Amino acid sequence: MKDLYQWTFNPIGLLERGASRGPVFPLHLWRKAIVGFRPDWNRAVLSDLETFRSRRSLSALTPYLHGGVVHLDQPAHDPRRRQLNPHFHDRALSALHERLSEVVTAGLPREEFDALAWAGPIVRRMLNIAFFDGALPDQLLARFLAPLEKPTPGALRPRPVLFRRMRAAIESAMLSPAPHTLAATLRTLDPATVDYDLAEELRVALAAGYDTTAHTLAWAIWQLGGHPEWQEPSALPLVINEVLRLYPAGWLGSRTAARDTVAAGVPIARGTLVCYSPYLTHRDPELWPDPLSFRPERFTARQAPWTFVPFAAGSRTCLGMHLARLMLTTALTPLCQAGLSALAGNPGIRTSITLRPIGPLWTKVGVTRRGVPTDTSGRCPPAP
């Protein structure tokens, strides 16, 4: 367990040192673990759901993600994903755009604001609208999501009373959901085919979509404020992809090997914790030239498979990917139209279950977009 101390206090540094030794390296934690980050490794781990399973993976350590399709293995995983996928597709979510825009418009910042502090409440309210048209009590939802913002072990601690209250609120909101919400569309599923807990599925989805999106939004605001040449709504897909590349919220994914196997030419023993790291993949100079620089134009070209995995990939691609992109675009569009300028702050990385900015990220809204970037090098600070 020689790596456990550094894993607790500086896991990104531990991963970076391991990556300096090669594309696959061991970790000596409380159990045997191995990490890889090249495309062939990502493909092997994320494509073979029979061998690499969610049970006993790192996501099982937090009650926020221990449930729903996130934690499901084969043979049950694929049928449930096929049932849920149409409701989370971008075409199905397009009906939510107007209501999400209303949330953003009502909460637009004035003049100087901390992008990190602003992003959390906006994303929380957008999630409430998307799933339940705001029917969940905001104070309860804020209490439920707050541990996801705290350092480890904040989100790892069980909170049975709070979770029971959330479940009751979700079940109440599902009794008569507003049209076009995710709760309403999921209620249209044939009860004869739903042999799982929809309330649990929605609870996990709320948690999985909160801090991941909020922290990405905060970093996107900061980068846009430092690079006014990218403050055009039409450029947002490129900007969002570049922020997701530099700061993938899911910085480390894991599975457990169900049997002895070989991945990308590496022998793996049954029971090993097998990890892939979007953070390392996205900052690999062999895959991404000048990887620490903010260069959204990278995404004008097609990316090689398995090199860009902020939402995982394959049949394990994040169910909420399209919703996250919709919320990010909806929140960033009026800010770009108003004009942003990054003032002062610390965009360095802090790790917990997800990546988050150290903060604060003081930004000014309502400025001329032709201003000078605060950091003309465009280079992102390394992790502390």
Disulfide bonds with the S-S distance in Angstrom:
none
